[in-house]
Amino acid sequence: MKIAGFSFVRNAIQYDYPIVEAITSILPICDEFVVAVGQSDDNTLELIRSIQSDKIKIIETIWDDHLRKGGQVLAIETDKALAAVSPDADWAFYIQGDEVVHERYLDNIHKAAQQYKDNPEVEGLLFNYLHFYGSYQYIADSLKWYRREIRMIRKKAEVVSYKDAQGFRTKDNQKLRVKLIDAYIYHYGWVKEPQKQQKKQETFHQYWHDDATLEKMVIKAEEFDYSGIDSLALFDGTHPAVMQIRVENENWPFDHNLSHKKLSFKEKIRLQIDQTFGWRIGEYKNYKLL
């Protein structure tokens, strides 16, 4: 069985993406790893080249900055990386620049890939998510955060990145048939030093909105204000080994009153049902669960 990892990145240093941690977290179970490195304003290309592995395959790309609707450019860059995956790969394992897999799940992932390798009905593997927010000690637990997404797909030409690269579909826009596996993606996109988070917010949203909309929705400030979050929970687990240095070097204060929930009564009831029974009312599912 051959597993090929793939990802895309641009300006990783400027916006403090843990892309090296993301790649190296799944590298042990990958036979190759394709990284589409967009032309950057920092030393992102050199950063990726510094990863000590002969599994890494770099393709250099240029983003179309005129694409400013729905995050389309992110899907295009994802597809560039996927297209460069070796055609003999059985599975393509996708990870974004702010996502990391804990080493405790690597064996589960590899076993699931092996289990379903020869079952063509299974077109992808579905992962659970933990969304860290503000600090490495808090996770976002309101229902606006997606709890599952496809991260491993059967390598075939008709599968493409969907919308803003959150998931995948067939080229004729059909949802993939997937199996949920016992593995989590640790999403760190909302854990950054507040100044860098603010900088990211002011620039990254250009791939979804025009300038006029950006002026209205993104507040200009020196630092990002993490206090506006609606609901958080305390994280009581361990972080992936590759993230330990970042966790230890967290140098900004963020304390949150866990009892303070900025939720409507209806949202509180739905959240309680989800936490008690695992049933998320009205959940968006970009897949067909087998």
N, C-alpha and C positions, 0 to 999 in steps of 0.2 A: 504494500500500500504506500502510495506517495501523497504527502500533504505539502501543499505550497502555500506559504503565507503571503499576504499582499496588503499594501497600505499606500497612502499618499501623504505628502506633507509639503508645507511651504512656510517659511519664516518661523520655524520651530523655536529658535532661540529668542527672537524678538517677543514672541507671545508665550514663551515658557511652556511649550508642549513637552510632555514626558515621552517623546517619540522613541528615544533609545530604550527606555524601560518597556514601552509597549511592544516593540519588536523583540527584544531579548526575553520577554516574559513567555512568548510562545515558540521561540526559536528551537528549544529542545525537541519539540515534536514535529518540526517542519523540516523537509528535505531541501527546500529552497525558500527564499523570501524576496519578493519583488517590492521595491519601494519606488514609487513615482515621485521624484523630487522636483517640485516646481521652482522656477527661477525666483530666487529669494533676495531680500535686502539684507540678509545676514549670512552667517556661515553654515547654513543648514546642510548644504551638500557635503561640506567637510565633516560635519557632525555625523552624518550617516556613514560616510566613508571610514570613520574612526571605529565603527563596530567591528570587532575582531572575529569575523566569521567568513568562511568561504561560501556560505549559503546565500549571502546577500547579493542581489542583482539590482543595480540602480539604473533607472531610466530617467533621463532629464526631460522635463516638460515645461511648457509655457502656458500659464492659465489665461483664459479669455476673460479679462476683467470687465468686458462689456456685458457679460451675462449677469444680470442683477435681479433675477426673479427666481424665487423658490429654491435657492441654493443649488441650481442646476449645474454650476461649474464643479461642485464637489462630486456629483455623480459622474460627470465626464472624466474627472481625474481618477476616480475609483476605477472606472471602466478601462482607462489606459493601463493601470497596474494589472488588472485582471487579464487583459488581453496579452500581457507579457508573461503570464504564468505558463510554464511548460505544458504542452498539450497532453502529455502522458500522466499528469497529476490526477489522482482520483478525487481529491478534495482541495478546495481553495479556502483558506482560513483568513478571513478579513478582520483586521483590527485597526481602529482609528488612532490618531496620534495622541489622544487623551484617554485611551482605554488600556487597561492592563489586566492580565489574567494571573491569579494567584497560583503558585506552583502546586498547591494541593489539588487543583482540578485538572492538571495536565494528563494524568493517567486516565481519569474519567473521560476526557475528551478523546484521547487516542483510542480507548476501548469502544466508545460510541461510533467513531469513524470506521473502525474495523467491523463492528457489528452490522452497520448499515451499508457498507461499501458495495455489496453485490445485490442490494435491494433498490432497483431503479425507482420504486414508488417514493422513496425518501429522497427528496431533492435538496434538503438542507437540514441543518441542525440548529435548534433554537436555544439561546442562552438566556439565563436570568441576569438581572442587572442590579448593581448598587450604585447609586448616584451620590457621590460625596459633595458636600457643599460648605463653603466658607472656611472649613478646617478639615483636617484629616480625621477628626474625632466625631464628625456629624454626617449623617446621611439624610437626604431629602426623602420624605415619606408621604407626601400628598399625592393625589391621584393624577396630577398633571404630568408626572414623570413616567415615561414608559418603563415597564417592568421586564419586558422580554423583546429580543430581536434576533434575527438570523445573523449568524456570524461565520458559519461554515456552509459552503455550497458545493454541490456536485459540479465538477468542472465540465461545463458544456457551453457551447457558443451562444445558446439562446437565453442565458441568464445575464441580466444587466442590473446595474445599480438603479435604485428607485428614488425618484424625486431628489431630495437633498442628501442622498447617500446614507440614509439611516438603515435601509434594508435592501432587499433584492426582489425582482420579479422576472418573469419570462419576457422576451422581447415583445410578445403580443399582449403584455400587461396582465398576465395571469399570476395569481398568488402562488408561491411555492408550497409544496407539501412538505411538512417538516416534522421532526421528532424533537420534543423537549428533552434536554439532557441535564444531568446534575452538574452544572458548572455555572459560574458567575463571571460577568465582566465587571470590573471595577472602573467606574467612570469618574475621572478626576478633572473634567473640564471646568468645574466650578470651584476648584481649589487652586488659587493662585494668590500671590502677593497682590493686595488691592489695587496698586497702581498699574500692574500689568493686566489685571482683569479688566480694569477700566479701559485701557488702551485697546484690548481685544474687542470689547463691546463697541467701541466707537468706530472700529474699522471693519470687523468681520461681518457685521450685519449688512454691509454693502452688497453681499452676494444674495440677499433676499429683498432688499428695498432700495428705492431711489433716494437721492439726496434729500428731497423734501420730506419724505417719510422718516428718514434717519434723524432729521432735525427735531421732529416731534417726539420720537420714541426713545431716543438715547440721550440721557441727561449728561451734559458736559460737566466734568468734575475732575479733581486731581486723583481721587481714589474711588473705587467701586464700593457702594454701600451694600454690604451683605445682609443688613438687618431687615430688609424688606421681605425676606422669605416667609412663606405661609406656614410651613410645618416641617420640623426636623425631629430626628430621633438620634440617640447616642449610639455610636458604632462601638460594639463590644468585642469585635474580632481582631484579627491581625491583618496587616497589610502585606502585599506580596514582597518577597525579599528584595526584588529589584527597586522597590520604592522606599526602602528604609532610610536612605540618605536624605531623600526629600522630606520624609516625615520628621526626621530628627532636626532638619534645618528650617522647619517652619518658624518664621520669625515675626509674624504679625498676630495681633490679638483678635480673637473672635470668640466671644462667650454668648451663648444663646439660652434663653429660658425655655426649656422644652415644654413647659405647660402652656406657653403662649402660642395659641393656634389662630392664625388669621384665616379662618375657614367659616363659610356660611353653615347654618344648621344642617342643610341638606348635604353639604360636603363632609361634615363631621360624621353623619350617619353612614354615608357611603364608605368613608375611610374605616369606620369601625367594622362594617361588614367585610371589607377587604381584609383587614388585619385578623378578624376572627375566623372567617370561613374561606379566605383566599378567593372570593368571588368579587371581581371588579366589574361593577355594573356599567355597561356601555363602553367597555374597553375597546380601543382601536387595535385591530389585529391585522398586520400586513403579512399574513401567512395562513395556511390551512393546516391546522394541527391534526396529525394522524394519531 
